[in-house]
Structure formats: structure tokens, C-alpha cells
Amino acid sequence: HHDIYSIEDLAQLIHDLKCANPDGEVSVKLVSEVGVGVVAAGVAKAKADHITVSGGDGGTGAAAWTGIKCAGLPWELGVAETQQTLVLNGLRDRVTLQTDGQLKTPRDVAIAAALGAEEFAFSTGPLIALGCIMMRKCHLNTCPVGIATQDPELRAKFEGVPEHVINFFWLLAEELRVTLASLGMTKMDELIGASGEVLEVDPNALRKNGRPDKTRGLDLAPLLQPARELNPGVGMIKLREQEHDLHLKADVELIEKATPVIEAHAQGAPFEPLTLEFSLSNVDRTFGTMLSSLISKKCGVRGLPEDAITIDLPGSTGQCLGFTLAPGVTIRVAGDANDGCAKGLSGGRVIVAPHADQLADPGFVASDNVIVGNVALYGGTSGEAFFRGKAGERFCVRNSGALAVVEGVGDHGCEYMTGGRVVCLGATGRNFAAGMSGGVAYIYDPDGAFPDKCNPGMVFLGKVEADDERAALKADIEKHRDLTGSDRAQAILDAWPTALDDFVRVMPYDYDRVLKERAAAAAAA
């Protein structure tokens, strides 16, 4: 996801994900560190359904050794602080608390539960049960026991079977049941949060296993402070669901009107394309996502036919308009869009152009004005977006397959982009194409200012020379003109093909090499 600078950013992401899968839980993973309880309280208020506190031990075999050894504090500290803080603030009963970080034995599970955890994540233990010998070659495709590799010869060495993992957890659960019985308990819920009743610090062991000069003044009593004493009467485990208020969203009415089209296509029956108009404001967030979720469930990844559902939106829209918009859905905005527009675009089409009232002003120049906010098309996988105006910062970051046409972007455009096409008919901000490993971008640069704004670390600049590429670029600009009425696009087309000389082609080195290798292989075949 794009950078999380505040709890509000995280709350928006949680809302996005909940709209994309209303039946699923949204989980936030936090590192066990000093202050994690305060962060967890904010996450719970941001309406996460599930919180994982991850300890400093463990980690994948692909991680650097310093990363494994120097990442976070023990999970015991993080779980205890999180449980106490959530209970103190009356937030514990609305989230599930999980922990991980080299949990191996029933004793580990019992301690984690007593400190407040309800769920327990295992990774290394089950991997060992499947035959992992911890060679730490997971990222090199050379795993000698055939677990973390795609090499057929190495995969043939894999001897693990599901029963090994089943047996591991069966024995773990059986021993944990014995532990519960020894404590006079009959179910895990009685153990969760009972730290003050079942745990105590052994000072002799503490001093024996640590440096005396450091352990002498160490007081672990706060770690075992019973959370229920901090706020008597509140829940110690998850007892209720978060109030996401999805029933209040505009998508509910949208789904009601669009369901006949979706059902007809899912059953292979004919239908008439549907055009709807909604009046939204900038508080209506993540519009179109619940509809896309339903389309994906009913019709699969192919979605609906092109322009099966068209939605007209006058005015300003809220954050994350068209998040994960599904194929067959077109959103046309006559106004402007907020941050996150078309984020995660998944086959749909988003068109944003100024309202007719703005265009009627003779002093208004659409291509000089920002019409869509930051992080538009972040992580898009497919689909199209056309913006008659400038976009904010971090445009098309991590785009992997979508087409975007825009008339100017802010800083960090196309950062970490891995696929798709971007056509920018105006100026860019600084640090363009930083970490861009795939896809291609075309920048209209009649003033020659772009090279100084591009990050050359992974890309090279050139002209648009291939005939098929020139034709595709012209088609994209024509489509932008037709869908948005862009005068900037029309001016460029009027100057075609001379205007081609003013376009800069941004191409990643490795992506260009792969394309040429594929072309050569196809020619040889």
C-alpha cells in the first residue's frame, strides 16, 4: 500500500479493504516494540477486525541475518502492552488479538494466551515438520529439500505430507489441553488475559540467565498486570464486530439497481447496458468497490462486458473512488476526484473531467488545474483511467497493468511501476520513475525539461520510433480526447506526427531486455 503517514491513512485503507470483501476480516500486523499498545488502540479505532503483534524472533529464511536478529522485541512484551492498553481504553472486545514469532510449544501458546492473545501463528514449526532444514535459501530457488523452490529436480526431493503438520498441531493441542486442566480450566477463553493468576516471574532464573548488573533492577511485574483490573467490566476477548457502517454506503443503492444486469450476465442471459447517475460528496468514500466485489463473486475475474454499467457522478467525489473497480463498470466524473482515485484498478474504467460550468469559464484551462488527488491508480492491475487535468503526487505507483492518460503529475510519478502504460500530456514532478522495473511511460515534453526530473536509476529515455508503438500512443490520446473532451489532446493530435518528436519514452532497462528476448524467441519460432 502507499505510505501510511497517519492513523487516518490506515483507517482509509481498512475501509477500502472491508468494502472490497465485506465478509472478510481486515487484519493489521504490528511489530512488538515500546508503544505498540498505543498504536494498536489507534488501529482498533480505525476499525480493524484483527490485530497481530509480531515478535522479534523468527522470520523467513530469505531475510538478512541482521534483519532476523534485530527486528522488534519479544512478543511477550508486545502482547502484554497491547492487551492492557486495549482493555484500559475499552477497545479489546471489538478486535481479535494474534501473536507470532517463533511459537513452538504448548507452553508458548499458554503464555501468549495468558498475556491476552486469542490466536497464535506458527511458521517455523510446521515447516520443520514438513522437512525444512533451515538452509536459509528460500530466496535463491535452491532449497535442498524442495519446499521453497520451483526447480523440478529440487521439488522432487520434497518428502513432506499433510499428516506431518496435522500430527504436529494435534500433539500441540493435546498437551495444551493437559496444561489447561492442570490450571483448573476447561476452555481457552478462561486462560486468555489471566496473566496475574497463572504467571509469575522467577527471580532466580532471571538472574541466572541474565547479566546480574542488568537484571538486579529489572521489575517485570507490569508485564503480568491483570488487564481486567485496569478497567473492570469490559471485555477481555473479542465479543462484538466492528461497526463498519457498510449498510449506509451509496453502493447499497447502486448494487440494488445493478443486480439485474449482474445476475443476467452470470446466467448467460441477454441484458441492456445500464446508465445511472448518483450525487456524491467528498465524504462518500470508496464508491463502486462493493459493487465490484459482487461482480467478482457472481461473474468471476472476467467481470461484465465493457460499459455494461456506466455511472455518472457530478461534483467532487470522496477518497478512493473506484478502488478495485471491476471489468464492465465505467465511472464518469464531471468535477474532480480526491486521493486514491482508481487505486487497485482491476479492469474497470474511470474518467474524470471538469464540470461543464468550469469549462464555460473562458479563463479556465483544464490542463493547468489539478483534477485528481494523490496516489491515483496505486497498484492498478488492469483497466483504464483518463484524467482531463493534472494528478497529484505518486501517480501510478506500483501500477502493474492499467492504462492511464493524464495531463500532468506531481512528484514520484510511476514509482515502482511494474507494468501497464502511462501517457502524460503535461509536465511531471521530480523523481519520476524511481524504482520503475516494468511498463512504459510517454511524457509530452516540448520544453525539454523532463530529463532533469526523471530518476535514471532503472530506466532510459528515448523517442517513440516503432510504428506499432506510435499507432498505440496516438490511439490512447484519441481515446482520451473522445472520453474527456480534452483540448490538450486535440492540440497534440492536430500537430501529429510532428508532436511525436516532443514525446519522451521512459523504458526500464530490464523490461526492455525481456521484451526483446521474447520478440526474438517468437521470431525464431
SEFI-250937 format. One record per residue (C-alpha): residue number from 1; residue in three letters; y, z, x. Coordinates in steps of 0.2 Angstrom, whole numbers, plus 5000, padded with zeros to 4 digits. Layout:
N
<rodren NUM "ALA" <Y Z X>> ...
END
This chain:
525
<rodren 1 "HIS" <5000 5000 5000>> <rodren 2 "HIS" <5018 4998 5005>> <rodren 3 "ASP" <5026 5013 5014>> <rodren 4 "ILE" <5027 5029 5005>> <rodren 5 "TYR" <5044 5037 5008>> <rodren 6 "SER" <5044 5050 4994>> <rodren 7 "ILE" <5033 5058 4981>> <rodren 8 "GLU" <5042 5046 4968>> <rodren 9 "ASP" <5034 5031 4978>> <rodren 10 "LEU" <5017 5039 4977>> <rodren 11 "ALA" <5019 5043 4958>> <rodren 12 "GLN" <5023 5024 4955>> <rodren 13 "LEU" <5008 5019 4965>> <rodren 14 "ILE" <4997 5031 4955>> <rodren 15 "HIS" <5004 5025 4939>> <rodren 16 "ASP" <5001 5007 4944>> <rodren 17 "LEU" <4983 5011 4948>> <rodren 18 "LYS" <4980 5020 4932>> <rodren 19 "CYS" <4987 5005 4922>> <rodren 20 "ALA" <4975 4994 4932>> <rodren 21 "ASN" <4960 5004 4927>> <rodren 22 "PRO" <4964 5016 4913>> <rodren 23 "ASP" <4946 5023 4913>> <rodren 24 "GLY" <4945 5027 4931>> <rodren 25 "GLU" <4952 5041 4941>> <rodren 26 "VAL" <4966 5040 4954>> <rodren 27 "SER" <4962 5049 4970>> <rodren 28 "VAL" <4974 5054 4984>> <rodren 29 "LYS" <4967 5059 5001>> <rodren 30 "LEU" <4977 5071 5011>> <rodren 31 "VAL" <4974 5077 5029>> <rodren 32 "SER" <4971 5095 5032>> <rodren 33 "GLU" <4987 5102 5040>> <rodren 34 "VAL" <5000 5115 5039>> <rodren 35 "GLY" <5009 5112 5022>> <rodren 36 "VAL" <4996 5102 5014>> <rodren 37 "GLY" <4997 5113 4999>> <rodren 38 "VAL" <5015 5109 4995>> <rodren 39 "VAL" <5010 5090 4997>> <rodren 40 "ALA" <4995 5092 4985>> <rodren 41 "ALA" <5006 5101 4972>> <rodren 42 "GLY" <5018 5085 4973>> <rodren 43 "VAL" <5003 5074 4971>> <rodren 44 "ALA" <4997 5084 4956>> <rodren 45 "LYS" <5014 5082 4948>> <rodren 46 "ALA" <5013 5064 4952>> <rodren 47 "LYS" <4998 5063 4940>> <rodren 48 "ALA" <4984 5060 4952>> <rodren 49 "ASP" <4967 5064 4944>> <rodren 50 "HIS" <4958 5069 4961>> <rodren 51 "ILE" <4964 5076 4977>> <rodren 52 "THR" <4954 5075 4993>> <rodren 53 "VAL" <4958 5087 5008>> <rodren 54 "SER" <4950 5079 5023>> <rodren 55 "GLY" <4947 5090 5039>> <rodren 56 "GLY" <4950 5085 5057>> <rodren 57 "ASP" <4931 5084 5061>> <rodren 58 "GLY" <4921 5068 5058>> <rodren 59 "GLY" <4927 5051 5057>> <rodren 60 "THR" <4919 5034 5059>> <rodren 61 "GLY" <4911 5028 5074>> <rodren 62 "ALA" <4924 5014 5075>> <rodren 63 "ALA" <4938 5027 5078>> <rodren 64 "ALA" <4945 5031 5095>> <rodren 65 "TRP" <4938 5047 5103>> <rodren 66 "THR" <4956 5054 5104>> <rodren 67 "GLY" <4958 5050 5085>> <rodren 68 "ILE" <4942 5059 5081>> <rodren 69 "LYS" <4946 5074 5091>> <rodren 70 "CYS" <4965 5076 5087>> <rodren 71 "ALA" <4967 5072 5069>> <rodren 72 "GLY" <4971 5086 5057>> <rodren 73 "LEU" <4965 5104 5056>> <rodren 74 "PRO" <4948 5111 5050>> <rodren 75 "TRP" <4945 5108 5031>> <rodren 76 "GLU" <4943 5126 5028>> <rodren 77 "LEU" <4962 5129 5031>> <rodren 78 "GLY" <4967 5114 5021>> <rodren 79 "VAL" <4956 5118 5006>> <rodren 80 "ALA" <4961 5136 5005>> <rodren 81 "GLU" <4980 5132 5006>> <rodren 82 "THR" <4978 5118 4993>> <rodren 83 "GLN" <4969 5129 4981>> <rodren 84 "GLN" <4981 5144 4982>> <rodren 85 "THR" <4996 5133 4980>> <rodren 86 "LEU" <4989 5123 4966>> <rodren 87 "VAL" <4984 5139 4957>> <rodren 88 "LEU" <5001 5148 4961>> <rodren 89 "ASN" <5010 5133 4953>> <rodren 90 "GLY" <4998 5131 4938>> <rodren 91 "LEU" <4993 5114 4943>> <rodren 92 "ARG" <4974 5117 4948>> <rodren 93 "ASP" <4967 5114 4931>> <rodren 94 "ARG" <4973 5096 4930>> <rodren 95 "VAL" <4965 5089 4946>> <rodren 96 "THR" <4948 5089 4954>> <rodren 97 "LEU" <4948 5095 4972>> <rodren 98 "GLN" <4937 5087 4985>> <rodren 99 "THR" <4935 5090 5004>> <rodren 100 "ASP" <4926 5081 5018>> <rodren 101 "GLY" <4925 5082 5037>> <rodren 102 "GLN" <4908 5085 5045>> <rodren 103 "LEU" <4900 5094 5030>> <rodren 104 "LYS" <4881 5096 5035>> <rodren 105 "THR" <4873 5111 5027>> <rodren 106 "PRO" <4872 5121 5011>> <rodren 107 "ARG" <4882 5134 5020>> <rodren 108 "ASP" <4896 5122 5022>> <rodren 109 "VAL" <4896 5117 5004>> <rodren 110 "ALA" <4896 5135 4998>> <rodren 111 "ILE" <4911 5140 5009>> <rodren 112 "ALA" <4920 5125 5003>> <rodren 113 "ALA" <4917 5129 4985>> <rodren 114 "ALA" <4922 5147 4988>> <rodren 115 "LEU" <4938 5141 4995>> <rodren 116 "GLY" <4941 5131 4980>> <rodren 117 "ALA" <4933 5113 4982>> <rodren 118 "GLU" <4924 5106 4967>> <rodren 119 "GLU" <4917 5090 4976>> <rodren 120 "PHE" <4910 5088 4993>> <rodren 121 "ALA" <4910 5071 5003>> <rodren 122 "PHE" <4896 5068 5015>> <rodren 123 "SER" <4895 5053 5028>> <rodren 124 "THR" <4888 5058 5044>> <rodren 125 "GLY" <4873 5067 5037>> <rodren 126 "PRO" <4867 5053 5026>> <rodren 127 "LEU" <4870 5041 5040>> <rodren 128 "ILE" <4859 5051 5051>> <rodren 129 "ALA" <4846 5052 5038>> <rodren 130 "LEU" <4846 5033 5037>> <rodren 131 "GLY" <4843 5032 5056>> <rodren 132 "CYS" <4861 5032 5063>> <rodren 133 "ILE" <4860 5037 5082>> <rodren 134 "MET" <4879 5039 5083>> <rodren 135 "MET" <4881 5025 5096>> <rodren 136 "ARG" <4899 5023 5090>> <rodren 137 "LYS" <4898 5004 5090>> <rodren 138 "CYS" <4902 5002 5071>> <rodren 139 "HIS" <4917 4990 5075>> <rodren 140 "LEU" <4908 4979 5088>> <rodren 141 "ASN" <4894 4972 5077>> <rodren 142 "THR" <4882 4978 5089>> <rodren 143 "CYS" <4874 4993 5080>> <rodren 144 "PRO" <4857 4995 5088>> <rodren 145 "VAL" <4849 5002 5073>> <rodren 146 "GLY" <4855 4989 5061>> <rodren 147 "ILE" <4867 4999 5050>> <rodren 148 "ALA" <4885 4993 5054>> <rodren 149 "THR" <4881 4975 5059>> <rodren 150 "GLN" <4880 4958 5051>> <rodren 151 "ASP" <4869 4951 5066>> <rodren 152 "PRO" <4852 4946 5058>> <rodren 153 "GLU" <4842 4952 5073>> <rodren 154 "LEU" <4850 4969 5073>> <rodren 155 "ARG" <4849 4971 5054>> <rodren 156 "ALA" <4830 4968 5056>> <rodren 157 "LYS" <4829 4984 5066>> <rodren 158 "PHE" <4836 4995 5051>> <rodren 159 "GLU" <4822 5006 5045>> <rodren 160 "GLY" <4831 5017 5033>> <rodren 161 "VAL" <4826 5019 5014>> <rodren 162 "PRO" <4835 5026 4999>> <rodren 163 "GLU" <4822 5040 4998>> <rodren 164 "HIS" <4828 5047 5015>> <rodren 165 "VAL" <4845 5050 5008>> <rodren 166 "ILE" <4838 5056 4991>> <rodren 167 "ASN" <4827 5069 5001>> <rodren 168 "PHE" <4842 5075 5011>> <rodren 169 "PHE" <4853 5079 4996>> <rodren 170 "TRP" <4838 5086 4987>> <rodren 171 "LEU" <4834 5098 5000>> <rodren 172 "LEU" <4853 5102 5002>> <rodren 173 "ALA" <4854 5106 4983>> <rodren 174 "GLU" <4839 5116 4983>> <rodren 175 "GLU" <4845 5128 4997>> <rodren 176 "LEU" <4862 5129 4989>> <rodren 177 "ARG" <4853 5135 4973>> <rodren 178 "VAL" <4845 5148 4983>> <rodren 179 "THR" <4862 5153 4990>> <rodren 180 "LEU" <4869 5154 4973>> <rodren 181 "ALA" <4855 5165 4967>> <rodren 182 "SER" <4857 5177 4982>> <rodren 183 "LEU" <4875 5179 4976>> <rodren 184 "GLY" <4870 5183 4959>> <rodren 185 "MET" <4877 5167 4952>> <rodren 186 "THR" <4869 5154 4941>> <rodren 187 "LYS" <4881 5139 4942>> <rodren 188 "MET" <4893 5131 4955>> <rodren 189 "ASP" <4908 5134 4943>> <rodren 190 "GLU" <4906 5153 4947>> <rodren 191 "LEU" <4907 5151 4965>> <rodren 192 "ILE" <4922 5139 4965>> <rodren 193 "GLY" <4938 5149 4971>> <rodren 194 "ALA" <4928 5165 4973>> <rodren 195 "SER" <4933 5167 4991>> <rodren 196 "GLY" <4938 5185 4991>> <rodren 197 "GLU" <4922 5190 4983>> <rodren 198 "VAL" <4909 5181 4993>> <rodren 199 "LEU" <4918 5178 5010>> <rodren 200 "GLU" <4923 5189 5024>> <rodren 201 "VAL" <4929 5187 5042>> <rodren 202 "ASP" <4918 5194 5055>> <rodren 203 "PRO" <4930 5200 5069>> <rodren 204 "ASN" <4916 5202 5082>> <rodren 205 "ALA" <4911 5184 5080>> <rodren 206 "LEU" <4929 5179 5080>> <rodren 207 "ARG" <4932 5187 5097>> <rodren 208 "LYS" <4916 5182 5104>> <rodren 209 "ASN" <4918 5164 5101>> <rodren 210 "GLY" <4936 5163 5105>> <rodren 211 "ARG" <4948 5167 5119>> <rodren 212 "PRO" <4952 5186 5117>> <rodren 213 "ASP" <4971 5184 5121>> <rodren 214 "LYS" <4972 5172 5106>> <rodren 215 "THR" <4961 5180 5094>> <rodren 216 "ARG" <4967 5198 5096>> <rodren 217 "GLY" <4982 5195 5085>> <rodren 218 "LEU" <4974 5182 5073>> <rodren 219 "ASP" <4973 5188 5055>> <rodren 220 "LEU" <4963 5177 5044>> <rodren 221 "ALA" <4965 5187 5028>> <rodren 222 "PRO" <4977 5175 5020>> <rodren 223 "LEU" <4963 5162 5021>> <rodren 224 "LEU" <4952 5172 5009>> <rodren 225 "GLN" <4966 5177 4997>> <rodren 226 "PRO" <4959 5175 4980>> <rodren 227 "ALA" <4969 5162 4971>> <rodren 228 "ARG" <4967 5170 4954>> <rodren 229 "GLU" <4976 5185 4960>> <rodren 230 "LEU" <4991 5174 4964>> <rodren 231 "ASN" <4993 5168 4946>> <rodren 232 "PRO" <4981 5177 4934>> <rodren 233 "GLY" <4975 5167 4919>> <rodren 234 "VAL" <4977 5150 4925>> <rodren 235 "GLY" <4963 5138 4928>> <rodren 236 "MET" <4953 5138 4945>> <rodren 237 "ILE" <4944 5122 4942>> <rodren 238 "LYS" <4948 5105 4933>> <rodren 239 "LEU" <4949 5109 4914>> <rodren 240 "ARG" <4960 5095 4907>> <rodren 241 "GLU" <4965 5077 4910>> <rodren 242 "GLN" <4982 5072 4917>> <rodren 243 "GLU" <4994 5066 4904>> <rodren 244 "HIS" <4997 5048 4909>> <rodren 245 "ASP" <5005 5043 4893>> <rodren 246 "LEU" <4997 5026 4893>> <rodren 247 "HIS" <4997 5025 4874>> <rodren 248 "LEU" <5016 5024 4875>> <rodren 249 "LYS" <5017 5009 4885>> <rodren 250 "ALA" <5023 4992 4879>> <rodren 251 "ASP" <5007 4985 4885>> <rodren 252 "VAL" <4998 4993 4870>> <rodren 253 "GLU" <5008 4982 4858>> <rodren 254 "LEU" <5005 4967 4870>> <rodren 255 "ILE" <4986 4970 4870>> <rodren 256 "GLU" <4986 4971 4851>> <rodren 257 "LYS" <4994 4954 4850>> <rodren 258 "ALA" <4985 4946 4864>> <rodren 259 "THR" <4967 4952 4859>> <rodren 260 "PRO" <4963 4937 4848>> <rodren 261 "VAL" <4966 4925 4862>> <rodren 262 "ILE" <4956 4935 4875>> <rodren 263 "GLU" <4941 4938 4863>> <rodren 264 "ALA" <4941 4919 4858>> <rodren 265 "HIS" <4940 4914 4876>> <rodren 266 "ALA" <4927 4927 4881>> <rodren 267 "GLN" <4916 4920 4867>> <rodren 268 "GLY" <4920 4902 4872>> <rodren 269 "ALA" <4929 4898 4856>> <rodren 270 "PRO" <4945 4887 4855>> <rodren 271 "PHE" <4962 4896 4853>> <rodren 272 "GLU" <4980 4892 4853>> <rodren 273 "PRO" <4991 4897 4868>> <rodren 274 "LEU" <5002 4912 4863>> <rodren 275 "THR" <5020 4915 4867>> <rodren 276 "LEU" <5028 4932 4865>> <rodren 277 "GLU" <5045 4940 4868>> <rodren 278 "PHE" <5047 4958 4872>> <rodren 279 "SER" <5063 4968 4875>> <rodren 280 "LEU" <5061 4980 4890>> <rodren 281 "SER" <5072 4990 4901>> <rodren 282 "ASN" <5071 4996 4918>> <rodren 283 "VAL" <5061 5012 4913>> <rodren 284 "ASP" <5046 5001 4907>> <rodren 285 "ARG" <5036 5001 4922>> <rodren 286 "THR" <5020 4991 4927>> <rodren 287 "PHE" <5022 4979 4912>> <rodren 288 "GLY" <5007 4967 4910>> <rodren 289 "THR" <4995 4977 4920>> <rodren 290 "MET" <4985 4985 4906>> <rodren 291 "LEU" <4983 4968 4898>> <rodren 292 "SER" <4977 4961 4914>> <rodren 293 "SER" <4964 4975 4915>> <rodren 294 "LEU" <4957 4970 4898>> <rodren 295 "ILE" <4957 4951 4903>> <rodren 296 "SER" <4947 4955 4919>> <rodren 297 "LYS" <4934 4966 4909>> <rodren 298 "LYS" <4932 4953 4895>> <rodren 299 "CYS" <4934 4937 4904>> <rodren 300 "GLY" <4929 4941 4922>> <rodren 301 "VAL" <4938 4936 4938>> <rodren 302 "ARG" <4942 4918 4931>> <rodren 303 "GLY" <4953 4926 4918>> <rodren 304 "LEU" <4961 4915 4905>> <rodren 305 "PRO" <4966 4896 4906>> <rodren 306 "GLU" <4983 4893 4913>> <rodren 307 "ASP" <4998 4898 4902>> <rodren 308 "ALA" <4986 4905 4889>> <rodren 309 "ILE" <4998 4919 4886>> <rodren 310 "THR" <5017 4917 4890>> <rodren 311 "ILE" <5028 4932 4889>> <rodren 312 "ASP" <5047 4931 4889>> <rodren 313 "LEU" <5057 4946 4895>> <rodren 314 "PRO" <5076 4945 4893>> <rodren 315 "GLY" <5086 4958 4904>> <rodren 316 "SER" <5081 4970 4918>> <rodren 317 "THR" <5063 4975 4920>> <rodren 318 "GLY" <5056 4991 4927>> <rodren 319 "GLN" <5046 4993 4943>> <rodren 320 "CYS" <5030 4984 4947>> <rodren 321 "LEU" <5032 4970 4934>> <rodren 322 "GLY" <5016 4960 4933>> <rodren 323 "PHE" <5006 4972 4945>> <rodren 324 "THR" <4989 4963 4947>> <rodren 325 "LEU" <4993 4950 4934>> <rodren 326 "ALA" <4978 4941 4929>> <rodren 327 "PRO" <4975 4922 4928>> <rodren 328 "GLY" <4981 4914 4912>> <rodren 329 "VAL" <4996 4926 4910>> <rodren 330 "THR" <5014 4920 4913>> <rodren 331 "ILE" <5029 4931 4913>> <rodren 332 "ARG" <5046 4923 4912>> <rodren 333 "VAL" <5061 4935 4915>> <rodren 334 "ALA" <5078 4930 4911>> <rodren 335 "GLY" <5088 4943 4920>> <rodren 336 "ASP" <5082 4952 4936>> <rodren 337 "ALA" <5067 4962 4941>> <rodren 338 "ASN" <5065 4979 4950>> <rodren 339 "ASP" <5055 4984 4966>> <rodren 340 "GLY" <5037 4979 4967>> <rodren 341 "CYS" <5038 4964 4956>> <rodren 342 "ALA" <5021 4954 4956>> <rodren 343 "LYS" <5014 4967 4968>> <rodren 344 "GLY" <4995 4963 4970>> <rodren 345 "LEU" <4997 4947 4960>> <rodren 346 "SER" <4979 4942 4955>> <rodren 347 "GLY" <4981 4924 4948>> <rodren 348 "GLY" <4995 4926 4935>> <rodren 349 "ARG" <5012 4918 4936>> <rodren 350 "VAL" <5029 4927 4937>> <rodren 351 "ILE" <5045 4918 4935>> <rodren 352 "VAL" <5062 4927 4937>> <rodren 353 "ALA" <5079 4918 4934>> <rodren 354 "PRO" <5096 4924 4930>> <rodren 355 "HIS" <5101 4926 4911>> <rodren 356 "ALA" <5110 4911 4903>> <rodren 357 "ASP" <5125 4922 4901>> <rodren 358 "GLN" <5126 4924 4920>> <rodren 359 "LEU" <5124 4906 4923>> <rodren 360 "ALA" <5138 4902 4912>> <rodren 361 "ASP" <5150 4911 4923>> <rodren 362 "PRO" <5157 4897 4935>> <rodren 363 "GLY" <5159 4909 4949>> <rodren 364 "PHE" <5141 4915 4949>> <rodren 365 "VAL" <5129 4907 4962>> <rodren 366 "ALA" <5111 4912 4959>> <rodren 367 "SER" <5106 4908 4977>> <rodren 368 "ASP" <5119 4921 4983>> <rodren 369 "ASN" <5113 4935 4972>> <rodren 370 "VAL" <5098 4947 4973>> <rodren 371 "ILE" <5087 4944 4958>> <rodren 372 "VAL" <5071 4954 4963>> <rodren 373 "GLY" <5069 4971 4972>> <rodren 374 "ASN" <5059 4976 4987>> <rodren 375 "VAL" <5041 4974 4991>> <rodren 376 "ALA" <5039 4959 4979>> <rodren 377 "LEU" <5021 4951 4980>> <rodren 378 "TYR" <5015 4965 4991>> <rodren 379 "GLY" <4996 4962 4993>> <rodren 380 "GLY" <4996 4947 4982>> <rodren 381 "THR" <4979 4938 4982>> <rodren 382 "SER" <4982 4923 4971>> <rodren 383 "GLY" <4994 4916 4958>> <rodren 384 "GLU" <5012 4910 4959>> <rodren 385 "ALA" <5029 4918 4959>> <rodren 386 "PHE" <5046 4909 4958>> <rodren 387 "PHE" <5062 4918 4960>> <rodren 388 "ARG" <5079 4910 4957>> <rodren 389 "GLY" <5089 4921 4969>> <rodren 390 "LYS" <5086 4932 4984>> <rodren 391 "ALA" <5072 4945 4986>> <rodren 392 "GLY" <5074 4962 4994>> <rodren 393 "GLU" <5065 4969 5009>> <rodren 394 "ARG" <5047 4967 5014>> <rodren 395 "PHE" <5044 4952 5003>> <rodren 396 "CYS" <5026 4946 5003>> <rodren 397 "VAL" <5020 4959 5014>> <rodren 398 "ARG" <5001 4958 5016>> <rodren 399 "ASN" <5000 4943 5004>> <rodren 400 "SER" <4983 4935 5006>> <rodren 401 "GLY" <4983 4920 4994>> <rodren 402 "ALA" <4998 4919 4982>> <rodren 403 "LEU" <5012 4906 4982>> <rodren 404 "ALA" <5029 4912 4982>> <rodren 405 "VAL" <5046 4902 4981>> <rodren 406 "VAL" <5062 4912 4984>> <rodren 407 "GLU" <5080 4908 4989>> <rodren 408 "GLY" <5082 4921 5002>> <rodren 409 "VAL" <5073 4938 5008>> <rodren 410 "GLY" <5078 4954 5016>> <rodren 411 "ASP" <5071 4962 5032>> <rodren 412 "HIS" <5052 4962 5036>> <rodren 413 "GLY" <5048 4947 5026>> <rodren 414 "CYS" <5029 4941 5027>> <rodren 415 "GLU" <5025 4956 5037>> <rodren 416 "TYR" <5006 4957 5040>> <rodren 417 "MET" <5003 4942 5029>> <rodren 418 "THR" <4985 4935 5030>> <rodren 419 "GLY" <4985 4920 5018>> <rodren 420 "GLY" <4995 4910 5005>> <rodren 421 "ARG" <5011 4901 5006>> <rodren 422 "VAL" <5029 4906 5006>> <rodren 423 "VAL" <5044 4894 5003>> <rodren 424 "CYS" <5061 4902 5007>> <rodren 425 "LEU" <5076 4891 5002>> <rodren 426 "GLY" <5088 4903 5010>> <rodren 427 "ALA" <5092 4915 5024>> <rodren 428 "THR" <5080 4929 5029>> <rodren 429 "GLY" <5082 4946 5036>> <rodren 430 "ARG" <5077 4952 5053>> <rodren 431 "ASN" <5059 4955 5059>> <rodren 432 "PHE" <5052 4941 5049>> <rodren 433 "ALA" <5033 4938 5051>> <rodren 434 "ALA" <5029 4953 5061>> <rodren 435 "GLY" <5010 4955 5062>> <rodren 436 "MET" <5008 4939 5051>> <rodren 437 "SER" <4990 4933 5055>> <rodren 438 "GLY" <4987 4920 5041>> <rodren 439 "GLY" <4995 4909 5028>> <rodren 440 "VAL" <5011 4899 5031>> <rodren 441 "ALA" <5029 4900 5028>> <rodren 442 "TYR" <5043 4887 5026>> <rodren 443 "ILE" <5061 4893 5029>> <rodren 444 "TYR" <5075 4882 5024>> <rodren 445 "ASP" <5087 4884 5039>> <rodren 446 "PRO" <5101 4871 5040>> <rodren 447 "ASP" <5111 4883 5051>> <rodren 448 "GLY" <5098 4886 5064>> <rodren 449 "ALA" <5099 4905 5063>> <rodren 450 "PHE" <5081 4909 5058>> <rodren 451 "PRO" <5073 4909 5076>> <rodren 452 "ASP" <5083 4924 5081>> <rodren 453 "LYS" <5077 4933 5065>> <rodren 454 "CYS" <5058 4929 5067>> <rodren 455 "ASN" <5046 4941 5076>> <rodren 456 "PRO" <5037 4929 5088>> <rodren 457 "GLY" <5023 4941 5092>> <rodren 458 "MET" <5009 4932 5082>> <rodren 459 "VAL" <5017 4916 5076>> <rodren 460 "PHE" <5025 4900 5082>> <rodren 461 "LEU" <5039 4889 5074>> <rodren 462 "GLY" <5039 4871 5071>> <rodren 463 "LYS" <5043 4856 5060>> <rodren 464 "VAL" <5034 4851 5044>> <rodren 465 "GLU" <5025 4835 5051>> <rodren 466 "ALA" <5009 4831 5042>> <rodren 467 "ASP" <5011 4820 5027>> <rodren 468 "ASP" <5000 4831 5015>> <rodren 469 "GLU" <5009 4846 5020>> <rodren 470 "ARG" <5026 4838 5017>> <rodren 471 "ALA" <5020 4832 5000>> <rodren 472 "ALA" <5014 4850 4996>> <rodren 473 "LEU" <5030 4858 5001>> <rodren 474 "LYS" <5040 4845 4990>> <rodren 475 "ALA" <5029 4849 4975>> <rodren 476 "ASP" <5032 4868 4977>> <rodren 477 "ILE" <5051 4865 4977>> <rodren 478 "GLU" <5050 4853 4962>> <rodren 479 "LYS" <5039 4866 4953>> <rodren 480 "HIS" <5052 4880 4957>> <rodren 481 "ARG" <5066 4869 4950>> <rodren 482 "ASP" <5057 4864 4934>> <rodren 483 "LEU" <5052 4883 4931>> <rodren 484 "THR" <5068 4891 4935>> <rodren 485 "GLY" <5082 4878 4934>> <rodren 486 "SER" <5086 4881 4952>> <rodren 487 "ASP" <5102 4871 4958>> <rodren 488 "ARG" <5097 4876 4976>> <rodren 489 "ALA" <5080 4867 4974>> <rodren 490 "GLN" <5088 4852 4966>> <rodren 491 "ALA" <5101 4851 4980>> <rodren 492 "ILE" <5087 4851 4993>> <rodren 493 "LEU" <5077 4838 4983>> <rodren 494 "ASP" <5092 4827 4982>> <rodren 495 "ALA" <5093 4827 5001>> <rodren 496 "TRP" <5075 4823 5003>> <rodren 497 "PRO" <5067 4818 5015>> <rodren 498 "THR" <5082 4822 5026>> <rodren 499 "ALA" <5081 4840 5021>> <rodren 500 "LEU" <5064 4841 5029>> <rodren 501 "ASP" <5072 4842 5046>> <rodren 502 "ASP" <5080 4858 5041>> <rodren 503 "PHE" <5064 4867 5037>> <rodren 504 "VAL" <5055 4878 5050>> <rodren 505 "ARG" <5037 4880 5048>> <rodren 506 "VAL" <5030 4898 5053>> <rodren 507 "MET" <5012 4897 5058>> <rodren 508 "PRO" <5001 4911 5065>> <rodren 509 "TYR" <4993 4906 5082>> <rodren 510 "ASP" <4975 4911 5076>> <rodren 511 "TYR" <4977 4904 5059>> <rodren 512 "ASP" <4982 4888 5066>> <rodren 513 "ARG" <4967 4888 5078>> <rodren 514 "VAL" <4954 4892 5064>> <rodren 515 "LEU" <4962 4878 5053>> <rodren 516 "LYS" <4960 4865 5067>> <rodren 517 "GLU" <4942 4871 5071>> <rodren 518 "ARG" <4937 4869 5053>> <rodren 519 "ALA" <4945 4852 5052>> <rodren 520 "ALA" <4936 4846 5067>> <rodren 521 "ALA" <4919 4853 5060>> <rodren 522 "ALA" <4922 4844 5044>> <rodren 523 "ALA" <4926 4828 5053>> <rodren 524 "ALA" <4911 4829 5064>> <rodren 525 "ALA" <4900 4832 5048>> 
END
